[in-house]
Amino acid sequence: MNLPQWPLAAWYDLRDLNGISREITEWIAGWGPDWLASIVTGVLGALGILAVIGPTLLLLIWLERKVIARMQSRLGPNRVGPVGLLQPVADAIKLILKEELAPRAADKWIFYLPPVLIFIPAILVWGVLPFGPNMQVADLESGVLFLVAISGVNVLVIFMAGWAQNNKYALFGAMRVIAMSISYEIPVVLSLLALVFFTGTLSISDMVFWQQGNDVILVLLLPFSALMFLFGSTAELNRTPADISEAESEIVAGYHTEYSGMRFGLFYAVELANTLGISAFFATFFLGGWWLWGLDEWIPSWMILLAKTGAIYFIFIWMRGTLPRLRLDQLMSFCWKFLVPVGLLFVVVAATERTLFIEEGWDSRVALPIYGLINWTIAVAAVVLYARFAGSAAQHLPSAPVMAQGRLGGLRAARELAEAGSGD
């Protein structure tokens, strides 16, 4: 059998990495069946994503620890390797070598599954992310629905982990994750629904093309949707200020209390992978993705997307290094009393603006600035009104009772309580 000659031109075009996949598909199709070409291309795409995500997670561990240390006037990792670059590798080796324990009363089969299952959604979401024009593993027409569906799987896996350990603190942490995810999934979906109404498509790549065609990024037109997506994703990622499910001072370590060794390492790695994925999708939905006002013609589009993703990831690090942890009631109140009502309002506004934009035939150069001004005005007004309402409500709360220790002192308080008890 004479195989067609392997073309090498695509390997040198850094602006379109999809050319590699295209050349492989055409090469295999020249001597084999089409289904084989599709399978090989999909497997290579998945392996490419894994090859990039793995080393990136190690780098992100070092970067996050280093940036937070600088914010808190510390040095951070500085021992293993130059400027501590090999510290994540040392930590990974330590986790691999540590003994993996399991509680005697745990449900062993369900206990062993979550660390493996939780990695699957974290990798699948990257398949629908457009790294450039026609640079996707799967360009789905309903990519937004796929993203929402896959992101909801983590909740089931985390509850499996919390329940299987037969540990009350792990179960409390898992129930907190469910409460937060059920609540904050609604603002995230509402923010994406506003994007779908405004752009008129469920395809993620088409949303980027819409921003390119109208020469605008959606964060300028739908600011409150961007805020909902960012903060709602923070709650679903269990990151500060919404890391209630892993509150060490309250419930030891949350839903992975009994996990040790590399099983704990997988949970930690997935949290970083999900944060990186959410940063990439935020950059795609609201910052134009791989497009940047013609600069993508000179710089590889995937580099532009990575730069935007890094900027959003820095915001997550900044929030973790500076903000305190919210109480569960504060987090739920912020969701149901502010994000959900205003999010519903923005969905109606986005649908109305889209209808006027199409049916009335307005010029986009005139209509879009007007829409942006209206939406920013509504967003700022909603934030100001909620801040004033929340502040006035906090002022009218009953004052906290004075603690016995602060009023009397330790031994004296105990003595008076004992005397009161004997007198009764």
C-alpha positions in Angstrom: 0.0 0.0 0.0 1.4 3.3 -1.0 0.9 5.9 1.7 0.5 9.6 0.6 3.4 11.8 1.4 3.2 13.5 4.8 2.8 17.3 4.4 4.9 19.3 6.9 3.8 22.9 6.0 1.1 23.0 8.8 3.7 22.4 11.5 5.3 25.7 10.9 2.2 27.9 11.1 1.9 28.9 14.7 -1.2 31.1 14.0 -3.3 28.1 13.1 -2.6 25.0 15.2 -5.7 23.4 13.8 -3.7 22.9 10.6 -1.9 20.1 12.3 -5.1 18.3 13.0 -6.4 19.0 9.5 -3.2 17.6 7.8 -3.4 14.4 10.0 -7.0 13.9 9.0 -6.3 14.4 5.3 -3.3 12.1 5.5 -5.2 9.3 7.2 -8.2 9.7 4.9 -5.9 9.2 2.0 -5.3 5.6 2.9 -7.9 4.7 5.6 -11.6 5.1 6.4 -13.0 8.4 7.5 -14.1 7.1 10.9 -10.5 6.3 11.7 -9.4 9.8 10.8 -12.0 11.3 13.1 -11.1 9.0 16.0 -7.4 9.7 15.7 -7.9 13.4 15.4 -10.1 13.5 18.5 -7.6 11.4 20.5 -4.8 13.7 19.5 -6.8 16.7 20.4 -7.5 15.3 23.9 -3.9 14.3 24.4 -2.8 17.8 23.3 -5.1 19.4 25.9 -3.8 17.0 28.6 -0.2 17.7 27.7 -0.8 21.4 28.1 -3.0 21.3 31.2 -0.7 19.1 33.3 2.4 21.3 33.2 0.3 24.4 33.4 -1.3 23.3 36.7 2.2 22.8 38.2 3.1 26.3 37.1 -0.1 27.8 38.4 0.5 26.3 41.9 3.9 28.1 42.0 2.4 31.3 40.5 -0.6 31.4 42.9 1.6 30.9 46.0 4.1 33.4 44.8 1.6 36.2 44.0 -0.3 35.7 47.3 2.9 35.7 49.2 3.9 39.1 47.6 0.4 40.5 48.5 0.9 39.4 52.1 4.6 40.6 52.3 6.1 37.1 52.2 8.6 35.4 49.9 6.6 32.3 49.0 8.3 29.2 47.5 12.1 30.0 47.2 14.0 26.8 48.2 13.5 24.1 45.6 14.9 25.1 42.2 15.5 28.7 41.0 13.1 31.1 42.7 11.2 28.0 43.9 10.0 26.9 40.5 10.5 23.2 41.4 8.5 23.4 44.6 5.2 22.2 42.9 7.2 19.2 41.5 8.5 18.4 45.0 5.0 18.7 46.4 3.6 16.4 43.7 6.3 13.8 44.4 5.5 14.0 48.1 1.8 13.4 47.5 2.5 10.5 45.2 4.7 8.8 47.9 2.4 9.4 50.8 0.2 6.6 52.0 -3.3 6.7 50.8 -5.6 5.9 53.8 -9.3 5.1 53.8 -11.7 5.2 56.9 -12.6 1.8 58.1 -16.4 2.7 58.0 -16.2 4.3 54.6 -18.0 2.9 51.5 -14.9 1.8 49.7 -16.2 1.7 46.1 -17.8 5.1 46.2 -14.8 6.4 48.2 -12.3 5.5 45.5 -14.3 6.8 42.5 -14.6 10.7 43.1 -10.9 11.6 42.8 -11.0 10.0 39.3 -14.5 11.1 38.2 -14.0 14.7 39.2 -11.2 15.1 36.6 -13.5 14.2 33.7 -15.6 17.3 33.6 -12.5 19.5 34.2 -11.0 18.1 30.9 -14.2 17.9 28.9 -15.0 21.6 29.0 -11.8 22.4 27.1 -13.1 20.5 24.1 -15.6 23.3 23.2 -13.2 26.2 23.9 -12.2 28.0 20.7 -8.5 28.8 20.8 -8.8 30.5 17.4 -10.8 30.5 14.2 -11.7 26.8 13.6 -9.4 25.8 16.5 -11.7 23.6 18.6 -11.8 19.9 19.4 -15.6 20.0 19.0 -17.4 23.0 17.6 -20.9 22.4 19.0 -23.9 24.4 17.9 -25.1 24.2 21.5 -21.8 24.7 23.2 -23.2 26.9 26.0 -25.7 24.1 27.0 -22.8 21.6 26.9 -20.8 23.8 29.2 -23.6 24.3 31.7 -24.4 20.5 31.7 -20.8 19.4 32.2 -20.2 22.0 35.0 -23.1 20.6 37.0 -21.5 17.1 37.2 -18.9 18.2 39.8 -21.7 18.6 42.4 -22.7 15.0 42.2 -19.1 13.8 42.4 -18.4 16.0 45.5 -21.5 14.7 47.2 -20.4 11.2 46.5 -17.0 12.0 48.1 -18.5 13.6 51.2 -21.1 10.9 51.8 -18.7 7.9 51.2 -16.2 9.0 53.9 -18.7 8.4 56.7 -17.4 11.6 58.3 -19.8 14.3 59.5 -17.4 17.2 58.6 -17.0 15.8 55.1 -20.7 15.5 54.7 -21.3 19.1 56.0 -18.7 20.3 53.4 -20.4 18.4 50.6 -23.8 19.8 51.6 -22.4 23.3 51.6 -21.1 22.7 48.0 -24.6 21.6 47.0 -26.3 24.6 48.6 -23.8 27.0 46.9 -23.9 25.3 43.5 -27.7 25.1 43.4 -27.9 28.8 44.3 -25.1 30.2 42.1 -25.8 28.0 39.1 -28.8 30.2 38.5 -26.9 33.6 38.2 -24.3 31.9 36.0 -27.0 30.5 33.7 -28.8 33.9 33.6 -25.6 35.6 32.6 -25.1 33.1 29.8 -28.8 33.4 28.8 -28.4 37.2 28.4 -25.4 36.5 26.1 -27.4 34.0 24.1 -30.3 36.5 23.7 -27.9 39.3 22.8 -25.8 37.4 20.3 -28.5 35.1 19.0 -26.5 31.9 19.2 -25.7 29.0 21.5 -22.3 28.4 19.8 -19.3 29.6 21.7 -17.2 30.2 18.6 -20.1 32.2 17.0 -20.1 34.4 20.1 -16.5 35.3 19.4 -17.3 35.9 15.7 -20.2 38.2 16.8 -17.8 40.3 18.9 -15.4 40.4 16.0 -18.1 41.3 13.5 -19.5 44.1 15.6 -16.0 45.3 16.7 -16.9 45.2 20.5 -16.3 43.0 23.5 -19.4 42.0 25.4 -18.2 43.1 28.8 -18.8 46.7 27.6 -22.4 45.9 26.6 -23.4 43.5 29.4 -21.3 44.4 32.5 -23.7 42.9 35.1 -23.7 39.6 33.2 -19.9 39.6 33.4 -20.1 40.3 37.2 -22.6 37.5 37.7 -20.5 35.0 35.8 -17.4 36.0 37.6 -18.8 35.9 41.2 -21.1 32.9 40.5 -18.1 30.9 39.1 -16.1 31.9 42.3 -18.8 30.2 44.4 -18.9 27.1 42.2 -15.1 26.9 42.3 -15.1 27.1 46.2 -12.6 29.8 46.1 -12.2 32.9 48.4 -14.5 34.6 49.3 -16.8 31.6 48.8 -14.6 28.8 50.1 -17.2 27.9 52.7 -17.1 24.2 51.9 -13.4 24.0 52.8 -13.4 26.2 55.9 -10.6 24.7 57.9 -11.5 26.6 61.1 -15.1 25.2 60.9 -15.2 21.8 59.3 -11.5 20.6 59.2 -11.1 20.5 55.4 -14.6 20.1 54.0 -15.6 17.4 51.6 -12.1 15.9 51.2 -11.3 15.6 54.9 -10.4 11.9 54.8 -8.6 11.9 51.5 -4.8 11.7 51.6 -1.9 11.3 49.2 -2.6 11.7 45.6 -6.3 11.4 46.0 -6.2 14.7 47.8 -3.8 16.0 45.2 -6.3 15.3 42.4 -9.0 17.3 44.2 -6.6 20.2 44.6 -5.4 20.0 40.9 -9.0 19.9 39.7 -9.8 23.1 41.6 -6.9 24.9 39.8 -8.0 23.3 36.4 -11.5 24.5 36.9 -10.3 28.0 37.8 -8.2 28.1 34.7 -11.1 26.9 32.6 -13.5 29.5 34.0 -10.9 32.2 33.3 -10.6 31.0 29.7 -14.4 30.9 29.2 -14.8 34.4 30.8 -12.2 35.7 28.4 -14.1 34.0 25.5 -17.6 35.2 26.5 -16.9 38.7 27.6 -13.4 39.7 26.3 -13.6 38.5 22.7 -11.6 35.3 23.2 -8.9 35.0 20.6 -9.9 38.2 18.8 -8.4 41.6 19.7 -9.2 44.3 17.2 -7.0 43.0 14.4 -4.1 42.2 16.5 -4.9 38.5 16.0 -3.7 38.9 12.4 -0.2 39.5 13.7 -0.1 37.5 16.9 -1.3 33.9 17.1 -4.9 33.9 18.3 -4.3 31.2 21.0 -1.6 33.4 22.5 -4.1 36.3 22.8 -6.6 34.0 24.5 -3.9 32.7 26.9 -3.0 36.3 27.8 -6.6 37.2 28.5 -7.0 34.0 30.5 -4.0 34.9 32.6 -5.4 38.3 33.3 -8.7 36.8 34.6 -6.8 34.2 36.6 -4.9 36.9 38.3 -8.2 38.4 39.4 -9.1 35.1 41.1 -5.7 35.1 42.8 -6.2 38.7 43.9 -9.5 37.9 45.4 -8.1 34.9 47.3 -5.2 37.0 48.7 -7.3 40.0 49.9 -10.9 39.1 50.6 -12.2 37.4 53.8 -14.4 34.4 53.7 -18.2 35.1 53.7 -20.6 33.4 55.9 -23.0 30.9 54.3 -26.1 33.1 55.0 -24.3 36.2 53.6 -23.5 34.2 50.4 -27.0 32.9 50.0 -28.5 36.3 50.7 -26.3 38.0 48.0 -27.3 35.4 45.5 -31.1 35.3 46.0 -31.7 38.9 47.0 -29.4 40.6 44.5 -27.9 38.5 41.7 -31.0 36.5 40.7 -33.5 39.5 40.6 -31.1 41.8 38.8 -30.0 38.9 36.5 -33.6 38.3 35.5 -34.0 42.0 34.7 -30.9 41.9 32.5 -32.2 38.9 30.6 -35.3 40.9 29.8 -33.2 43.9 28.8 -30.9 41.9 26.6 -33.8 40.2 24.9 -35.5 43.6 24.3 -32.4 45.1 22.9 -31.7 42.2 20.6 -35.3 42.4 19.3 -35.0 46.1 18.6 -31.5 45.6 17.0 -32.9 43.0 14.5 -36.5 44.1 13.8 -35.9 47.8 13.7 -32.8 47.4 11.7 -30.7 49.9 13.7 -27.1 50.6 12.7 -24.9 48.7 15.1 -22.5 51.6 15.3 -25.3 53.7 16.8 -27.3 51.0 18.7 -24.5 49.2 20.5 -23.1 52.3 22.3 -26.6 53.2 23.4 -27.2 49.7 24.7 -23.9 49.8 26.5 -24.7 53.1 28.2 -28.1 51.8 29.3 -26.8 48.5 30.7 -23.9 50.2 32.5 -26.4 52.7 34.1 -28.7 49.8 35.2 -25.7 47.8 36.6 -24.2 50.7 38.6 -27.7 51.7 39.9 -28.4 48.1 41.0 -25.0 47.9 42.8 -25.5 51.2 44.6 -29.0 50.5 45.7 -28.1 47.0 47.0 -25.1 48.4 48.9 -27.3 51.1 50.6 -30.0 48.6 51.4 -27.6 46.0 52.8 -25.8 48.6 54.8 -29.0 50.0 56.3 -30.3 46.5 57.1 -27.1 45.6 58.9 -27.4 48.8 61.0 -30.8 47.7 62.3 -29.7 44.2 63.3 -29.8 43.5 67.1 -26.4 44.0 68.8 -24.5 40.9 69.6 -24.6 39.8 73.3 -21.6 40.6 75.4 -19.5 37.5 76.0 -19.2 36.4 79.6 -15.4 36.1 79.3 -15.1 39.6 78.0 -17.3 41.0 80.8 -16.1 39.0 83.7 -12.9 37.1 82.9 -12.4 33.4 82.7 -12.2 32.0 86.3 -14.5 34.7 87.6 -17.1 33.9 85.0 -17.0 30.2 85.8 -17.3 30.9 89.5 -20.3 33.1 89.1 -22.0 30.6 86.8 -21.4 27.8 89.3 -22.8 29.9 92.2 -25.9 30.7 90.1 -26.3 27.0 89.4 -26.1 26.1 93.1 -28.5 28.8 94.0 -31.1 27.4 91.7 
